[in-house]
Amino acid sequence: MQHSLAEYIYRADILPADSIMLMIVYHFTRFGTPTFVFLSAVLLFYNYEQKLHYPSFIRKRFGDIYVPFILWTLVYWISVRLMMYTNWLDAETWKSLVRELFAPQAGYHLWFIIMVFQFYLLFPLFRRIAIQIRNRLKEMEHKQQNRIVFAILLISGLAYGYLLYLSYYRMGQWAVAPGIGQTLLNHRTSIFVMYIFYFILGAVCAFMLDRFRSVMVKILPWNALLSILLFVYLAYDVLRGSGETMNLNISSYLKPTTFVLILSQMFLIYGILHLLSVKSTFYKLFTWVGRYSFGGYLVHALVIYWISSFTRPLQLAGYHLGFTLLTFALTVIVSLLISYGLSRLPFSRYLVGLGRRRIPATTTKQDKIEPGLKTPVTNSLTE
């Protein structure tokens, strides 16, 4: 939705009403990227709580995630180059391909894989720290455990909020002197530290799953009210700070106030979905979506490129909201179907991650994460 929306909101012929409505829709999407980090942490800490063989762990992630990243980076780079004049004998052309592997531009969404892979590389360190804390907590009673965990989340949350404050209001001014410092500051959105709190939160959820779920359901009404208030405030903040063109960067998810909205949205969705029956059609639909979501993520920007080749020549004044929603729906459907089709091909692991695998009849940790779900599970970006 964010990328579909970005295709239309900055067009010169957009009317103020469409621009405002798209800005409102935009704020419903703020939880997206941080939620991927949170889910990655939940599954990593939960599935590797007992044992971790690092060489096989990182080899699996490299084959399932990084190899598809390399292949799709090449696809996007070639696609963009074919639409412009390219001197294929120029060394600078091939240098641009190398740069895409570190700072993707053609496949603008692929930066996330570079960032999340840093968590995979450092996971043994995070796991050791988390297990040491968990082992100490085991010796305490539940109330004391809850107080300490709450204190850890509060302190780390405040520290993370301050980091976001520095990133949003100060770090841009620090990136003046050329060198490695400037490079890191200019690419800070791709550095794992900028998402570290969601990883900590995922570890807490994994090690205290039942209590985490209980709390999310218990705070649901108050959290819903908080989400509405934050949503209104951030929308007003963007309107106040924008000129003729809506400036969505005001609500970057690396901003302290947006961080609070993201947490509220994540907790709200978590609590609502936990109340769903695993037998409901809605649950089954999103189980299927989740199965092919990594491939859909990889291909969706290419689908938006295709759609935009038809919509950009059109005069859409008064219809930008409708075309955004239509583009979003088409992108979701087509991307998932492409992912489904590619998963049936030989070597699909290197295209969209591993294919489906059967769950043993015995009870596993997966049964606890998704109670009652007996459908095949897929290796995905977050597994």
C-alpha positions as CSV (number, residue, x, y, z in Angstrom):
1,M,0.0,0.0,0.0
2,Q,2.8,2.4,0.8
3,H,4.5,1.9,-2.6
4,S,1.2,2.0,-4.5
5,L,0.3,5.2,-2.7
6,A,3.7,6.8,-3.4
7,E,3.0,6.2,-7.1
8,Y,0.1,8.7,-7.0
9,I,0.4,11.2,-4.1
10,Y,3.2,13.2,-5.6
11,R,1.6,13.7,-9.1
12,A,1.2,17.2,-10.2
13,D,-2.5,16.9,-11.1
14,I,-3.6,15.5,-7.7
15,L,-6.5,17.4,-6.0
16,P,-6.2,18.4,-2.3
17,A,-9.0,16.1,-1.3
18,D,-7.2,13.0,-2.9
19,S,-3.9,14.1,-1.4
20,I,-5.4,14.3,2.1
21,M,-7.2,11.0,1.8
22,L,-4.0,9.3,0.6
23,M,-2.1,10.8,3.5
24,I,-4.8,9.3,5.9
25,V,-4.5,5.9,4.3
26,Y,-0.7,6.2,4.5
27,H,-0.9,6.4,8.3
28,F,-2.7,3.0,8.4
29,T,0.5,1.5,6.9
30,R,3.0,2.8,9.5
31,F,3.3,-0.6,11.3
32,G,4.5,-2.4,8.2
33,T,8.3,-2.6,8.2
34,P,8.8,-2.7,12.0
35,T,6.3,-5.6,12.2
36,F,8.5,-7.7,9.9
37,V,11.4,-7.1,12.3
38,F,9.2,-8.0,15.3
39,L,7.9,-11.2,13.6
40,S,11.4,-12.2,12.6
41,A,12.6,-12.0,16.2
42,V,9.5,-13.9,17.5
43,L,10.2,-16.8,15.2
44,L,13.9,-16.8,15.6
45,F,13.9,-16.7,19.4
46,Y,11.0,-19.2,19.6
47,N,12.4,-21.8,17.2
48,Y,16.0,-21.6,18.3
49,E,15.4,-21.3,22.1
50,Q,16.9,-24.8,22.8
51,K,19.6,-25.2,20.2
52,L,21.4,-23.2,17.5
53,H,23.9,-24.5,15.0
54,Y,25.2,-21.3,13.6
55,P,26.8,-22.5,10.3
56,S,23.6,-24.4,9.2
57,F,21.4,-21.5,10.5
58,I,23.2,-18.8,8.5
59,R,23.6,-21.1,5.4
60,K,19.8,-21.7,5.4
61,R,19.1,-17.9,5.6
62,F,21.6,-17.2,2.9
63,G,20.0,-19.7,0.5
64,D,16.4,-18.8,1.4
65,I,16.7,-15.0,1.6
66,Y,20.0,-13.6,0.4
67,V,20.2,-15.5,-2.9
68,P,16.7,-14.4,-3.9
69,F,17.7,-10.9,-3.0
70,I,20.7,-11.1,-5.4
71,L,18.6,-12.6,-8.2
72,W,15.8,-10.0,-7.8
73,T,18.3,-7.2,-7.5
74,L,19.6,-8.2,-11.0
75,V,16.0,-8.4,-12.3
76,Y,15.1,-4.9,-11.2
77,W,18.5,-3.5,-12.3
78,I,18.0,-5.0,-15.8
79,S,14.4,-3.8,-16.0
80,V,15.3,-0.2,-15.2
81,R,18.3,-0.3,-17.5
82,L,16.2,-1.5,-20.4
83,M,13.9,1.4,-20.0
84,M,16.7,3.9,-20.4
85,Y,19.7,4.4,-22.6
86,T,22.5,2.1,-21.3
87,N,26.0,1.8,-22.6
88,W,26.6,-1.9,-21.7
89,L,30.4,-1.5,-22.4
90,D,30.8,1.3,-19.9
91,A,32.4,0.3,-16.6
92,E,30.2,2.7,-14.7
93,T,27.1,0.7,-15.8
94,W,28.4,-2.4,-14.0
95,K,29.6,-0.5,-11.0
96,S,25.9,0.6,-10.6
97,L,25.0,-3.1,-10.4
98,V,27.5,-3.6,-7.6
99,R,26.1,-0.5,-5.8
100,E,22.6,-2.0,-6.1
101,L,23.7,-4.9,-3.9
102,F,24.5,-2.5,-1.0
103,A,22.1,0.4,-1.6
104,P,19.2,-0.8,-3.8
105,Q,17.7,1.9,-6.0
106,A,16.0,0.0,-8.8
107,G,14.5,-2.5,-6.4
108,Y,13.9,0.2,-3.9
109,H,12.2,-2.1,-1.4
110,L,15.0,-4.6,-1.2
111,W,16.9,-2.6,1.3
112,F,15.0,-4.4,4.0
113,I,16.7,-7.7,3.3
114,I,20.1,-6.0,3.7
115,M,18.9,-4.7,7.1
116,V,17.3,-7.8,8.5
117,F,20.2,-10.0,7.4
118,Q,22.3,-8.1,9.9
119,F,20.0,-9.4,12.7
120,Y,20.6,-13.0,11.3
121,L,24.4,-12.5,11.4
122,L,24.3,-11.2,15.0
123,F,21.6,-13.5,16.2
124,P,23.9,-15.8,18.3
125,L,24.9,-12.7,20.4
126,F,21.3,-11.6,20.8
127,R,20.2,-15.1,21.7
128,R,22.9,-15.5,24.3
129,I,21.9,-12.3,26.1
130,A,18.2,-13.1,25.9
131,I,18.7,-16.7,27.3
132,Q,20.8,-15.4,30.2
133,I,18.1,-12.9,31.1
134,R,15.4,-15.6,30.7
135,N,17.3,-18.1,33.0
136,R,17.6,-15.5,35.7
137,L,13.9,-14.6,35.4
138,K,13.0,-18.3,35.8
139,E,14.1,-18.2,39.4
140,M,11.6,-15.4,40.3
141,E,7.9,-15.4,40.8
142,H,5.6,-14.2,38.0
143,K,4.9,-10.8,39.4
144,Q,8.6,-10.0,39.8
145,Q,9.2,-11.4,36.3
146,N,6.6,-9.1,34.9
147,R,8.0,-6.1,36.7
148,I,11.5,-6.7,35.4
149,V,10.4,-7.4,31.9
150,F,8.3,-4.2,31.9
151,A,11.3,-2.3,33.2
152,I,13.5,-3.7,30.4
153,L,11.0,-2.8,27.8
154,L,10.5,0.7,29.3
155,I,14.2,1.5,29.5
156,S,15.1,0.1,26.1
157,G,12.0,1.8,24.6
158,L,13.0,5.2,26.0
159,A,16.6,4.7,24.8
160,Y,15.3,3.7,21.4
161,G,13.0,6.7,21.3
162,Y,16.0,9.0,22.0
163,L,17.9,7.3,19.2
164,L,15.0,8.0,16.9
165,Y,15.0,11.6,18.1
166,L,18.7,12.0,17.2
167,S,18.1,10.3,13.8
168,Y,15.1,12.5,12.9
169,Y,16.3,15.9,14.3
170,R,20.1,15.7,14.6
171,M,21.9,13.1,12.5
172,G,21.2,14.8,9.2
173,Q,23.3,17.8,10.4
174,W,26.1,15.5,11.5
175,A,26.6,14.0,8.0
176,V,28.7,16.9,6.7
177,A,32.3,15.6,6.7
178,P,33.0,13.0,3.9
179,G,34.0,9.5,5.1
180,I,32.6,6.4,6.7
181,G,30.7,8.4,9.3
182,Q,28.8,10.3,6.6
183,T,28.1,7.1,4.7
184,L,26.7,5.4,7.8
185,L,24.5,8.4,8.7
186,N,23.2,8.7,5.2
187,H,22.2,5.0,5.1
188,R,21.1,4.7,8.7
189,T,17.7,3.5,7.7
190,S,19.4,0.3,6.5
191,I,21.3,-0.3,9.8
192,F,19.8,-2.9,12.2
193,V,20.3,-0.6,15.3
194,M,17.5,1.6,14.0
195,Y,15.0,-1.2,14.5
196,I,16.6,-2.9,17.6
197,F,13.6,-2.3,19.9
198,Y,11.2,-4.3,17.7
199,F,13.8,-7.2,17.9
200,I,13.8,-6.9,21.7
201,L,10.0,-6.9,21.8
202,G,10.0,-10.0,19.6
203,A,12.3,-11.8,22.0
204,V,9.9,-11.0,24.9
205,C,6.9,-12.2,22.9
206,A,8.7,-15.5,22.1
207,F,9.8,-16.3,25.6
208,M,6.5,-15.1,27.3
209,L,4.1,-15.9,24.5
210,D,1.0,-16.8,26.6
211,R,1.4,-13.7,28.9
212,F,2.1,-11.5,25.9
213,R,-1.1,-12.6,24.2
214,S,-3.1,-12.1,27.4
215,V,-1.8,-8.6,27.8
216,M,-2.5,-7.6,24.2
217,V,-6.1,-8.8,24.5
218,K,-6.5,-7.1,27.9
219,I,-5.4,-3.7,26.8
220,L,-7.3,-3.9,23.5
221,P,-10.0,-1.2,24.2
222,W,-7.5,1.3,25.7
223,N,-5.0,0.6,22.9
224,A,-7.7,1.2,20.3
225,L,-8.4,4.6,21.8
226,L,-4.7,5.4,21.9
227,S,-4.3,4.4,18.2
228,I,-7.1,6.8,17.2
229,L,-5.7,9.7,19.1
230,L,-2.2,9.1,17.7
231,F,-3.5,8.6,14.2
232,V,-5.3,12.0,14.3
233,Y,-2.3,13.7,15.8
234,L,0.2,12.4,13.2
235,A,-2.2,13.2,10.3
236,Y,-2.5,16.8,11.6
237,D,1.3,16.9,12.0
238,V,1.7,16.1,8.3
239,L,-1.0,18.6,7.2
240,R,0.6,21.3,9.3
241,G,4.1,20.6,7.9
242,S,3.2,20.2,4.3
243,G,3.0,22.8,1.6
244,E,1.3,22.3,-1.8
245,T,2.7,18.8,-1.9
246,M,2.0,16.3,0.9
247,N,5.2,15.6,2.8
248,L,4.9,12.0,4.0
249,N,8.5,12.0,5.3
250,I,7.2,13.9,8.3
251,S,5.7,10.6,9.5
252,S,8.8,8.5,8.9
253,Y,8.8,5.4,11.1
254,L,12.2,6.5,12.4
255,K,10.5,9.4,14.3
256,P,9.6,9.2,18.0
257,T,5.9,10.0,17.7
258,T,5.5,7.6,14.8
259,F,7.3,4.9,16.9
260,V,4.5,5.2,19.5
261,L,1.8,4.9,16.8
262,I,3.5,1.9,15.3
263,L,3.6,0.1,18.7
264,S,0.0,0.9,19.2
265,Q,-1.0,-0.4,15.8
266,M,1.0,-3.5,16.2
267,F,-0.5,-4.3,19.6
268,L,-4.0,-3.5,18.3
269,I,-3.7,-5.8,15.3
270,Y,-2.1,-8.6,17.4
271,G,-4.9,-8.4,19.9
272,I,-7.7,-8.4,17.3
273,L,-6.2,-11.3,15.3
274,H,-5.6,-13.4,18.4
275,L,-9.4,-13.3,18.9
276,L,-10.0,-14.8,15.5
277,S,-11.0,-18.4,15.2
278,V,-8.4,-20.5,13.3
279,K,-11.4,-22.0,11.4
280,S,-12.6,-18.6,10.0
281,T,-12.2,-17.9,6.3
282,F,-10.4,-14.7,7.2
283,Y,-7.7,-16.7,9.1
284,K,-7.3,-19.2,6.3
285,L,-7.0,-16.4,3.8
286,F,-4.2,-14.7,5.6
287,T,-2.5,-18.1,6.3
288,W,-2.4,-18.5,2.5
289,V,-1.2,-15.0,2.0
290,G,1.6,-15.5,4.6
291,R,2.7,-18.6,2.8
292,Y,3.6,-16.7,-0.4
293,S,4.2,-13.3,1.1
294,F,8.0,-13.3,0.7
295,G,7.8,-13.9,-3.0
296,G,5.0,-11.3,-3.2
297,Y,7.3,-8.9,-1.4
298,L,10.1,-9.5,-3.9
299,V,8.0,-9.1,-7.0
300,H,5.5,-6.4,-6.0
301,A,7.6,-3.4,-7.0
302,L,7.9,-4.8,-10.5
303,V,4.1,-5.2,-10.7
304,I,3.7,-1.5,-9.7
305,Y,6.2,-0.6,-12.4
306,W,4.0,-2.4,-14.9
307,I,0.8,-0.8,-13.7
308,S,2.4,2.7,-13.7
309,S,3.5,2.3,-17.3
310,F,-0.3,2.5,-18.1
311,T,-1.4,5.0,-15.5
312,R,1.4,7.6,-15.7
313,P,0.3,8.9,-19.2
314,L,-3.3,9.4,-17.9
315,Q,-4.8,12.5,-16.5
316,L,-6.2,11.3,-13.2
317,A,-7.3,14.5,-11.5
318,G,-10.1,13.6,-9.0
319,Y,-9.4,9.9,-9.3
320,H,-6.0,9.4,-7.5
321,L,-7.6,7.8,-4.4
322,G,-9.5,5.3,-6.5
323,F,-6.5,4.4,-8.7
324,T,-4.3,4.0,-5.6
325,L,-6.7,1.5,-4.1
326,L,-7.1,-0.3,-7.5
327,T,-3.3,-0.4,-7.9
328,F,-2.9,-1.8,-4.4
329,A,-5.5,-4.6,-5.0
330,L,-4.0,-5.6,-8.3
331,T,-0.5,-5.5,-6.9
332,V,-1.4,-7.8,-4.0
333,I,-3.3,-10.3,-6.2
334,V,-0.8,-10.4,-9.1
335,S,2.2,-10.5,-6.8
336,L,0.9,-13.4,-4.7
337,L,-0.1,-15.3,-7.8
338,I,3.3,-14.8,-9.3
339,S,4.9,-16.0,-6.0
340,Y,2.6,-19.0,-6.0
341,G,3.6,-19.9,-9.6
342,L,7.3,-19.4,-9.0
343,S,7.1,-21.6,-5.9
344,R,6.1,-24.5,-8.2
345,L,9.2,-24.2,-10.3
346,P,12.5,-26.2,-9.8
347,F,14.9,-24.3,-7.6
348,S,12.0,-22.1,-6.3
349,R,14.1,-21.8,-3.1
350,Y,16.3,-19.3,-4.9
351,L,13.4,-17.4,-6.4
352,V,10.9,-17.0,-3.5
353,G,12.4,-19.0,-0.6
354,L,11.8,-22.7,0.2
355,G,8.5,-24.4,-0.9
356,R,6.0,-25.9,1.5
357,R,7.0,-28.6,3.9
358,R,4.9,-31.0,5.9
359,I,4.5,-30.6,9.7
360,P,5.0,-33.8,11.7
361,A,2.0,-35.3,13.3
362,T,3.5,-34.8,16.8
363,T,2.9,-31.5,18.6
364,T,5.6,-28.9,17.8
365,K,6.3,-25.4,18.7
366,Q,4.5,-24.3,15.6
367,D,1.3,-25.8,17.0
368,K,1.6,-23.5,19.9
369,I,2.3,-20.4,17.8
370,E,-0.7,-21.2,15.5
371,P,-3.1,-23.4,17.6
372,G,-5.3,-25.6,15.5
373,L,-3.5,-24.8,12.3
374,K,-2.5,-28.0,10.4
375,T,-1.7,-26.6,7.0
376,P,1.8,-26.8,5.5
377,V,4.2,-24.1,6.6
378,T,6.5,-22.2,4.3
379,N,9.9,-20.8,4.9
380,S,9.5,-17.1,4.6
381,L,11.4,-13.9,5.2
382,T,10.4,-14.0,8.9
383,E,11.0,-17.7,9.5
